[in-house]
Amino acid sequence: MARSISSERIKRLNLLLKVMRENGYISRDELIEKCSYVSSRTLESDIRFMREAFEADIHFSRSRMAYILNNTGSYTLHNAERK
């Protein structure tokens, strides 16, 4: 059974993927700052959710200590700037 996603989480996921797409490799601290996450735990939860629910290909490079988004999976990134 599919879980419902709050509108706030959808906004966070859109921003997370947008920032990841624009920055290539990006550290956890940079993601927290650029996406205004309150905690690293929420960031990790959102990344895990994207991987599990949408099969997003988000990889963590230990050598760079950074994440990279290779593919958004089945998640459709919504452009918040459209009217």
Rosetta blueprint (number, residue, H / E / L):
1 M L
2 A L
3 R L
4 S L
5 I L
6 S L
7 S H
8 E H
9 R H
10 I H
11 K H
12 R H
13 L H
14 N H
15 L H
16 L H
17 L H
18 K H
19 V H
20 M H
21 R H
22 E H
23 N H
24 G L
25 Y L
26 I E
27 S L
28 R H
29 D H
30 E H
31 L H
32 I H
33 E H
34 K H
35 C L
36 S L
37 Y L
38 V L
39 S L
40 S H
41 R H
42 T H
43 L H
44 E H
45 S H
46 D H
47 I H
48 R H
49 F H
50 M H
51 R H
52 E H
53 A H
54 F H
55 E L
56 A L
57 D E
58 I E
59 H E
60 F E
61 S E
62 R L
63 S L
64 R L
65 M L
66 A E
67 Y E
68 I E
69 L E
70 N E
71 N E
72 T L
73 G L
74 S L
75 Y L
76 T L
77 L L
78 H L
79 N L
80 A L
81 E L
82 R L
83 K L
